[in-house]
Amino acid sequence: MADFNPPPGENANTGFGVQANQVGERFVNKDGSFNIRKTGYPAWQRMSIYSNLLELNSWKFLLLLISTYLVINIIFTIFYLLIGFDELSGYISNSAGGKLMEVFFFSTQTFTTVGYGRINPTGHLANIIASFETMTGWLFFALVTGIYYGRFTRPKAFLHFSHNAVIAPFKGGKALMMRVVPYKNDHYLTNSHINVNAALLHGSEYHFYNLQLERSHVDALSTNWTVVHPIDENSPLFNMTADDFKRSDLEVYVHIDGFDPVFSNTVIKRTSYTFNEIIHNAKFVPMYHMSKDGSTTILELNKLNSYDMLD
């Protein structure tokens, strides 16, 4: 395997462990989350319910919302059944099953404070339960409204990275390249900075290097940005082959931040590339071209990960 380049390029501030037997498959997942599972504390102490609800997938969040709504109303329906059908009046159905459904829908109407009024509590216990259910409904919808607002207004980097990085010709030599693009029509970043690090296994320890970039800052990121690390004498990847990448368990992780004028806030995005996600002797396909009348630039987002193999 090719030797590492001189240690001055090492980065000791990554926050990752160096012992190979203490590290999992990769340091950073493709979606930018850290590949870490914490143990040793109780689950309730490790869990942040609010952040989990903010980050939950939209369909999972909707499913959780509907499930919670149904479970709460089923619980209150059970309470009404335990005190007896006679504590409520206004039934139409004469069967037990029909009354059960009417009690459930009375619970949903009380919970949402709709209160159609046909079925109403007549006993003290039913009134007490209905009072608590109304208060529970207020709290539930207040919390849901707050969480929805937080999910809707939370600053988010609408950036996509190319799935693969490539080793491509560059100024008479080679360079490691990856692409990033803002994919929303109205979102772009200003004053964007990118930082790229490499983890290389050397013996039983990982060495971390900050990769020098051709350009690490752009004033306005509105189209795709091809991030370029020249593989020259100052690069820890110099003279390394694809087999060297594999033997050294190479992982390249990327961090980008910038100011989003829509959110009026700084946003960040991360990803990583392992050795098997780096394509050697390839070149990215251009993503944009001019319109037929020459009046605007057409950015083809579907070509973000498109590349051609070179001879």
ABEGO torsion letter per residue (X at the ends): XBBBBBAAABBAAAGBBABAAABBABABBAAGBBBBBBBGBBAAAABBAAAAAAABBAAAAAAAAAAAAAAAAAAAAAAAAAAEAAABBGBABABAAAAAAAAAAAAAAAAAGAGAGABBBABAAAAAAAAAAAAAAAAAAAAAAAAAAAAAABBBBBBBBBABBBBBBBGGBBBBBBBBBBABAABBBBGBBBBBBBBBBBEABBBBBBBBBABABBABBABBBBBBBBBBAABAABGBBAAAAAAAGBBBBBBBBBBBAAAGBBBBBBBBBBAAABBBGBBBBBABBBBAAGABBBBBAAAAABBBBBX
